[in-house]
């Protein structure tokens, strides 16, 4: 069993983000008498319209395929639980880790990654589309709830973690790096950078790195769970993945003849536990090696401090490859993806050609605006849709709406 730093009432580590030292908000506000800045951010995210819409957005299976499969909302809740567990074990600020987990998928389009791919295709001439950047756009602009500002006016640390939880976006000179080297910064990120410096060249806080790993762990385990329950994955096929074979052998050895529903759950919980314990052990090792004295030392490190071990990283990639080949590329999933791609593509072109087809306030003030402005407004409108609303809008505008499935 992994011996951790943080179970029980342990003090916050010196390398954790301290809410009392927050860099504040773009629009200054009085402190809350009852909540830290990150607890306040968490509450604002949970009460946002974008968060509620996650209930009817696809994870893997579209809503018509059953009520027991994950949606973006249930996936998000599962990510937040894992993030809190990791943050607690590593003596980080749990509230910030949870906050980032709750916000990480706010920018997803309807119909999961297929919707995102089509949206990026439609926006290719107008700055493209990226769901992580769209999450930033939602919390800094598109949520129109407060009297004194647009967006949610979240703390600097929350915005920083939301934008770069997967790592730096630029080098120190400001040039896009990594996967962004060729295509540049996403539109929403470059626009917001004009107002506030989020240190795009540095690594994010340990809390943001925790949220990123929690996302990987959650969707690996729960997409596996959903795929098995849907009958698209088999126990036999799992044996080709060493990590899954070890888990399956352990479950079958301890509980021979176990009914499928319990067998699936036992596999899923062990999948999560193994990854969580590996992240904790590896992260403790990296933290001890770095010996950070403040949260800034985490940002200035040469790489992530929250990570899988080399062996687990390899096994996790193998698990992802298994899911991609056997679940995400399954013929029944691909058939639905083709149908929903048509829905998103049709809606974009219809609204772009005639913006007045969008409801108020989305169609307001577009007369005489450039194609770029119109396209971004259409993109924002469609990206905020739930699966059901997108289907309903397609039926309103077209006579050939696909019958999903």
C-alpha positions in Angstrom: 0.0 0.0 0.0 1.3 3.4 -0.9 2.2 5.6 2.0 0.9 9.1 1.3 1.6 12.5 2.6 -1.9 13.7 3.1 -4.5 11.4 4.5 -6.1 12.8 7.6 -5.9 16.4 8.8 -2.5 17.3 7.4 -1.5 20.9 6.8 -1.3 22.3 3.4 2.1 21.7 1.7 4.4 24.7 1.2 4.3 24.0 -2.6 0.5 24.1 -2.7 -1.4 27.1 -3.8 -2.4 29.2 -0.8 -5.9 30.8 -1.3 -4.9 33.7 1.0 -2.1 34.6 -1.5 -4.3 34.5 -4.5 -3.4 37.0 -7.3 -7.1 38.1 -7.3 -9.6 38.6 -10.0 -9.7 40.7 -13.2 -12.5 42.7 -11.7 -11.8 43.4 -8.0 -14.4 42.2 -5.5 -14.7 42.1 -1.7 -13.6 38.9 -0.1 -16.2 36.4 0.9 -16.6 36.2 4.7 -17.3 32.5 4.6 -15.4 31.1 1.6 -11.9 31.0 0.2 -11.5 32.4 -3.4 -11.4 28.9 -4.8 -14.5 27.8 -2.8 -16.2 30.8 -4.3 -15.1 29.9 -7.8 -16.3 26.4 -7.3 -19.8 27.6 -6.4 -19.9 30.0 -9.3 -19.0 27.2 -11.7 -21.6 24.8 -10.3 -24.3 27.5 -10.5 -23.5 28.4 -14.1 -25.7 27.6 -17.0 -22.8 26.0 -18.8 -22.4 23.5 -16.0 -26.1 22.6 -16.0 -26.0 21.9 -19.7 -23.3 19.2 -19.2 -26.2 17.0 -18.1 -27.3 16.6 -21.7 -24.0 16.5 -23.5 -22.4 13.4 -24.8 -19.4 11.6 -23.2 -19.3 8.6 -25.6 -22.9 7.5 -25.9 -25.5 9.9 -27.2 -28.5 10.4 -24.9 -30.9 8.1 -26.8 -28.7 5.1 -26.1 -29.6 4.8 -22.4 -29.9 6.7 -19.2 -27.1 4.8 -17.4 -24.2 5.8 -19.5 -21.9 8.7 -18.6 -22.7 12.2 -19.7 -20.4 15.2 -19.6 -21.9 16.1 -16.2 -21.4 12.7 -14.5 -18.0 12.4 -16.0 -17.1 15.8 -14.6 -18.4 14.8 -11.1 -16.2 11.7 -11.2 -13.2 13.7 -12.3 -13.7 16.1 -9.3 -13.9 13.2 -6.9 -10.6 11.8 -8.1 -9.0 15.3 -8.1 -10.0 15.9 -4.5 -8.6 12.5 -3.5 -5.2 13.2 -5.2 -5.0 16.7 -3.8 -5.7 15.5 -0.3 -3.1 12.8 -0.5 -0.5 15.3 -1.8 -1.5 18.1 0.7 -2.6 20.4 -2.1 -5.5 22.9 -2.1 -8.5 20.5 -2.6 -10.9 23.3 -3.4 -8.8 24.6 -6.3 -8.2 21.1 -7.7 -12.0 20.4 -7.5 -12.8 23.7 -9.0 -10.6 23.0 -12.1 -12.0 19.5 -12.4 -15.6 20.9 -12.4 -14.7 23.5 -15.1 -12.5 21.5 -17.4 -15.3 20.4 -19.8 -17.5 23.5 -19.8 -16.4 24.3 -23.4 -17.4 21.0 -25.0 -19.8 21.1 -27.9 -22.8 18.8 -28.1 -22.0 15.2 -29.3 -18.6 14.9 -27.7 -15.4 15.0 -29.6 -17.2 14.5 -32.9 -19.0 17.8 -32.4 -15.7 19.4 -31.5 -14.0 18.1 -34.7 -16.8 19.4 -36.9 -16.8 22.8 -35.1 -13.1 23.1 -35.7 -13.6 22.2 -39.4 -16.3 24.9 -39.7 -14.2 27.5 -38.0 -11.0 26.7 -39.9 -11.0 30.1 -41.6 -12.0 32.0 -38.5 -9.5 31.0 -35.8 -10.6 27.4 -35.2 -12.2 25.8 -32.2 -10.7 24.2 -29.1 -12.9 23.0 -26.2 -10.3 23.9 -23.5 -10.1 27.5 -24.9 -13.9 27.6 -25.1 -14.1 26.8 -21.4 -12.0 29.9 -20.8 -14.3 31.9 -23.1 -17.4 30.7 -21.2 -16.1 31.7 -17.7 -14.6 35.0 -18.8 -17.2 36.2 -21.3 -20.2 34.1 -22.3 -21.8 33.6 -18.9 -23.9 36.7 -18.6 -25.2 36.6 -15.0 -23.6 39.2 -12.9 -24.4 42.9 -12.8 -20.8 44.2 -12.8 -19.0 42.0 -15.3 -19.3 39.4 -18.0 -18.2 35.8 -17.2 -17.7 34.5 -13.7 -14.8 36.6 -12.7 -12.8 33.7 -11.4 -9.6 33.9 -9.5 -6.3 34.1 -11.4 -5.2 30.7 -10.2 -8.4 29.1 -11.5 -8.1 30.7 -14.9 -4.4 29.8 -15.2 -5.2 26.1 -14.3 -8.1 26.0 -16.7 -6.1 27.3 -19.6 -2.9 25.3 -19.3 -3.7 22.2 -17.1 -2.1 20.1 -19.8 1.1 22.2 -19.8 2.7 25.4 -21.1 1.2 26.9 -24.3 4.1 29.1 -25.2 7.8 29.5 -24.6 9.1 32.5 -22.7 9.2 34.6 -25.8 5.5 34.1 -26.3 5.8 31.8 -29.3 3.3 28.9 -29.2 4.9 25.6 -28.3 4.2 21.9 -28.5 1.0 21.0 -30.4 0.3 24.7 -30.9 3.6 25.4 -32.7 2.0 25.1 -36.1 -1.5 26.3 -35.5 -0.9 29.1 -32.9 -2.8 29.9 -29.7 -6.5 29.2 -29.7 -8.7 32.3 -30.3 -10.1 32.5 -26.8 -6.7 32.3 -25.2 -5.1 34.9 -27.4 -8.0 37.2 -26.8 -8.0 36.9 -23.1 -4.2 37.3 -22.9 -4.8 40.9 -23.9 -6.5 41.5 -20.5 -4.6 39.3 -18.1 -1.2 37.5 -18.1 -1.7 33.9 -17.2 2.0 33.0 -17.6 1.3 30.8 -20.6 5.0 29.8 -20.8 5.1 28.1 -17.4 3.8 24.9 -16.0 0.5 25.2 -14.1 0.0 24.7 -10.4 0.2 21.2 -8.9 -3.6 21.5 -8.4 -4.1 22.0 -12.1 -1.8 19.1 -12.9 -3.9 16.9 -10.5 -7.1 17.9 -12.4 -5.6 16.9 -15.7 -4.5 13.5 -14.4 -7.9 13.0 -12.7 -9.5 13.5 -16.1 -7.4 10.9 -17.8 -8.1 8.4 -15.0 -11.8 9.0 -14.9 -12.4 8.6 -18.6 -10.1 5.7 -19.0 -11.9 3.7 -16.3 -15.5 4.9 -17.0 -15.3 4.6 -20.8 -14.1 1.1 -20.2 -17.1 0.5 -17.8 -19.6 2.0 -20.3 -18.2 0.1 -23.2 -18.4 -3.2 -21.3 -22.0 -2.5 -20.2 -23.0 -1.6 -23.7 -21.6 -4.8 -25.0 -19.1 -3.1 -27.4 -16.1 -4.3 -25.4 -15.5 -7.9 -24.2 -13.7 -9.4 -21.2 -11.8 -11.6 -23.7 -10.5 -8.6 -25.6 -9.3 -6.9 -22.4 -6.7 -9.7 -22.0 -4.7 -8.1 -24.8 -4.0 -5.1 -22.5 -1.5 -6.1 -19.8 -2.9 -3.7 -17.2 -6.4 -4.8 -17.8 -5.4 -8.5 -17.8 -3.8 -8.2 -14.4 -7.0 -6.6 -13.0 -9.3 -9.2 -14.7 -7.1 -12.1 -13.4 -7.3 -10.6 -9.9 -11.1 -10.2 -10.0 -11.7 -13.6 -11.4 -9.3 -15.3 -9.0 -10.9 -13.7 -6.0 -14.5 -13.9 -7.2 -14.9 -16.9 -9.6 -18.2 -17.0 -11.5 -19.1 -13.4 -10.5 -22.1 -12.0 -12.4 -21.1 -9.5 -15.2 -22.5 -6.3 -13.6 -20.4 -6.9 -10.4 -17.4 -8.1 -12.5 -17.4 -4.9 -14.5 -17.6 -2.7 -11.4 -14.8 -4.6 -9.7 -12.6 -4.1 -12.8 -13.4 -0.4 -12.9 -12.7 0.4 -9.3 -9.4 -1.5 -9.4 -8.5 0.4 -12.6 -9.0 3.7 -10.8 -7.3 2.7 -7.6 -4.2 1.4 -9.4 -3.8 4.6 -11.3 -4.5 6.9 -8.4 -1.9 5.1 -6.2 0.6 5.2 -9.0 0.2 9.0 -9.4 0.5 9.6 -5.7 3.7 7.5 -5.4 5.3 9.0 -8.5 4.3 12.6 -7.6 5.7 12.2 -4.1 9.0 11.0 -5.7 9.1 14.0 -8.1 8.2 16.5 -5.4 10.9 15.1 -3.1 13.4 15.4 -5.9 12.4 19.0 -6.8 12.1 20.1 -3.1 9.8 23.0 -4.0 9.5 25.7 -1.3 6.5 27.5 -2.8 3.9 27.0 -5.5 6.0 29.1 -7.9 8.7 26.4 -7.9 6.1 24.0 -9.4 5.5 26.5 -12.2 9.2 27.0 -12.8 10.0 23.3 -13.0 11.3 21.7 -16.2 8.3 19.3 -16.4 5.2 18.2 -14.6 5.5 17.1 -10.9 2.1 15.3 -10.9 2.4 12.3 -13.2 2.1 8.6 -13.9 5.3 6.5 -13.4 7.0 5.5 -16.6 5.5 2.0 -16.5 2.0 3.2 -15.7 2.2 5.9 -18.4 3.0 3.2 -20.9 0.1 1.0 -19.7 -2.3 3.9 -19.7 -1.4 4.7 -23.3 -2.0 1.0 -24.1 -5.4 1.3 -22.4 -6.3 4.4 -24.5 -5.2 2.6 -27.7 -7.5 -0.3 -26.8 -10.4 2.0 -26.1 -9.8 3.9 -29.4 -9.6 0.8 -31.5 -12.4 -1.1 -29.9 -14.8 1.5 -28.5 -14.4 4.9 -30.1 -13.9 3.3 -33.5 -16.6 0.7 -33.1 -18.9 0.6 -36.1 -22.0 1.5 -34.0 -20.3 4.5 -32.4 -18.9 5.6 -35.8 -22.4 5.4 -37.3 -23.8 7.7 -34.7 -20.8 10.1 -35.0 -21.5 10.4 -38.7 -25.1 11.4 -38.1 -24.3 13.9 -35.4 -21.5 15.4 -37.5 -24.2 16.3 -40.1 -26.3 18.0 -37.4 -23.5 20.3 -36.2 -22.3 21.0 -39.8 -25.8 21.8 -41.0 -26.5 24.1 -38.1 -23.3 26.1 -38.5 -23.8 26.8 -42.2 -27.5 27.6 -41.7 -26.8 30.2 -38.9 -23.8 31.6 -40.7 -25.8 32.2 -43.8 -28.7 33.7 -42.0 -27.8 34.7 -38.4 -31.4 35.9 -37.7 -32.3 32.2 -37.5 -30.6 32.2 -34.1 -32.7 33.4 -31.1 -32.1 36.5 -29.1 -29.6 37.7 -28.0 -27.4 35.6 -30.3 -28.6 37.2 -33.5 -28.4 40.8 -32.1 -25.9 43.3 -33.5 -24.5 41.3 -36.3 -25.6 43.5 -39.2 -22.5 44.7 -41.0 -20.1 42.6 -38.9 -17.3 40.7 -40.5 -17.5 37.0 -41.3 -15.1 36.3 -38.5 -17.4 38.0 -35.9 -20.5 36.2 -37.3 -18.7 32.8 -37.4 -17.5 33.2 -33.8 -21.0 34.1 -32.6 -22.5 31.1 -34.4 -19.7 28.9 -32.9 -20.4 30.1 -29.4 -24.1 29.4 -29.8 -23.7 25.9 -31.1 -21.0 25.0 -28.7 -23.3 25.8 -25.8 -26.1 23.6 -27.1 -27.0 20.3 -25.4 -27.4 17.2 -27.7 -31.2 17.5 -27.5 -31.4 21.1 -28.3 -29.1 20.7 -31.3 -31.4 17.9 -32.6 -34.5 20.1 -32.0 -32.9 23.0 -33.8 -32.0 20.8 -36.7 -35.6 19.6 -36.9 -36.8 23.2 -36.9 -34.5 24.2 -39.8 -34.3 21.0 -41.9 -36.4 18.2 -43.1 -33.7 15.5 -43.0 -32.8 15.3 -39.3 -31.2 11.9 -38.7 -32.8 9.4 -36.4 -29.9 8.6 -34.2 -29.0 5.0 -33.9 
